Amino acid sequence: MTRVLLTGFEPFAGDAVNPSEEAVHLVESRWSGPEELITAVLPVTFAGAAARMRELLAQHRPDVVVATGLAGGRSGIGVERVAINLADARIPDNAGFQPTDEPSVPGAPAAHFSTLPVKSAAHAVLASGTPAEVSYSAGTFVCNHTFFALLDAAPEGVRAGFVHVPWSIEHAPQGAPALTADAIARAVEIIVRVSLDAQVDEHRPGGTLH
């Protein structure tokens, strides 16, 4: 049976809720298959998140991996295209660790590209009525670190990538751009489905000018 691994993150930086965790639980609650869905919530720590991701890959041997995390300033869904081999934390992680200018995986390449059909996924979310884009920076905090570790460890043939989500309206800080928790979960469902079904990514413009 085809297996999908879907992950989110616990809250961090003093927040009570992480919308990526909300989305994972919502997707799980209404998943109808036919593929097997495996979900996990990762710690917001450099050491713990990467290690847990590697454990999940080894334990479940998924065919598709969609990792999700919060990008609090964004107004839409960001399907990440590239992970860089850099940990440079503006704030400490949940364990108090704050790396500066360190590689996520020593000796690994400078970057890895997502193996999800990123343009097809972003376009499908946008077509559903939810703002979405292909993103070219996953930051340098735990999200990017986990994204890089995932791509570095995923066996050949596994489709794997990362999706940033905005705040959910239900828990957003005042004035922050947000979507409903349901819209975020539906977008994640669409990305999972496209990642399962699309044979190749769409050949369409999707770059940025800056």
N, C-alpha and C positions, 0 to 999 in steps of 0.2 A: 504494500500500500504506500502511496505517496505521502510523505510527511512534511509538514510545514512547522517551522519553529518561529514563533512570534514573541518578541520580548519588548518590555517597557522598563522604565526606571522608577525607583522609589522617589519620594519627595526629597528636595535638597535645599540648601540655603535658607532654611527656616520656614519653607512653605509647608502647608498642611497636606496638599494634594499634588500629584504629578499627573497631568492629563494623558501622558503616554501610558501610565499604569491603568487609568480609567479606560482608555481605549482598548487595551489588551483584555481587560475583564469583560467589556461589552462585546467585543468580537467573539470571545470564548463562549459567552452565554447564549449566543444565537447562531453559532457555527453549525451547519448542517452537512458538511462534507461535500463530496465523498472522501476527500483526503483527511488524514489524521492531523489534527491541530494540537500542537504542544505549545504551551505558554509558560513564560517565566517573567518575574520581575527582578531586575538586577539591582545591586547596590550602587549607589553613586560614589564609588571609590575606584581609583585607578587600578589598584591591585585586584580588588574583588570582582569588578565587572568583567575585566578581561579573562580572569581565571574561570569565572562562572560560565562565560560564553564558550570557552574551550571545553569545559566539562559537558555542557549541553550538546555541543557538536559531537563529541566522542560517544556520549551516552545514547543519543537518539538518531544520529546519522540522518539528519533531515535532507530533503531534496531542495527545499527553498527556505531561506532564512530572511525574515524581515524584522530588523531591530528598529525600535522607535524611541524617541526622546523629545524632551521639551526644548523649543527655541522660543523663549518668552517674548521676544520683540517682533516676531513674525506674525503676519495676518493670515497666512495660508499654509498649506501643506508643502513642505520642501522635500522632494525626493533627491537625496544626496547622490552625487556622481563620483566624488573622489574623496578618499581618506588619506590624510598626510601622516607621516611618521614623526609626529611631534606632540609632546605633552608640554603645554605652557599655560598653567592655570592662573587665571585672574583672581580666583577665590579658592580657598581650600575645599577639598572634597569632604564627604561626610565622615571621613576618618581623620580629618585635619591635615591631610597631605597636600602640598602645593608645589608640584614639580615646576621647574623653570628650564626651558630649552633642553628637554630630555627626549630621547627617542621613545616612542611607544614600544617598539620591538627592536632592540639593538641588533645591528647587522642586517636588518631588513631593508627593502627598497625605500626610497623617499616617499613614495605614494603607491596606493593601490586604487584601481577603479572598481566601482560597483559592478557586479555581474547580473543585476536585475535589469529588466528592460525599462530604464529610467524615463525615457521620453514617452513611451507608450503608457506607462503608469501615470505620469503627471498629466498627460493629455486626457486620459480616461477620468481622472478625478475632476479635472477642469470641466469636462463635458457633462459631468453629473451635477454641476452647479456649485461646486466648492472650489474656492481659489487654490491653485496649486502651481508649482513651478519645479523645474530641474534646478537644483542648487549646486554650487561649485565650492562651497565651504561649509564644512560641518563643525567649524570652530577648532579649538585646541584643548577643550576640556574633556570630560569623561565620555561624552557621546562620540567624538571623533576617535578617541583612544580605543573605545570598544569597537567601533566601526573598522578601524585599521586592524585590530587584533582578530576580528571576525574574518576579514578578507585574507589575512595572512595565514590563518589556520584552516579555512574552509577547503575541503578536498576539491580537486578539479571536477567540474561538472555540476557542483552545487551552485544554485543561484542565491546570491547573498547581497544584502545591502542595508542601507539605513534611511529612515524617514524621520524628519523633524516635524513636530506638530506644534501649533500655537497653544496658548492658554484656552481652556474651556470657559465659556461664558459663565458657567455655574461657579467657577472658583478663581476667575481672573482678578488680579490686582486692579484697583480703580484706574481707568484710563488705558489699560493694556488692550491691544488688539486681541480678538478672541473669536472662536467658533463654538457652536454647541458641542457638548460631549458626543452627542449622537452623530453629528456631521463629521467629527474627527474619526469616530469609529467606522463610519461608513466609508470614509476615504481610505482608511487602513484596509478594510475588507476589499475594496476595489484594487488596491495595490497588490494585495496578496493574490487575488484572482488573476490579474493581468500577469503577474510573475509566474503563475502556474500555466497559463494558457497561451501566452504570446510566444510564438516560435522564435522570432527575432525582434529586436527593437525597431521602432519606427525610424525611418530616415527623414528627418525634418529638422529645420533650424531650431536650436534650443539653447544657444549660447547667450552670453551677456556681453555688454560693452564695457562694463566696469565692475 
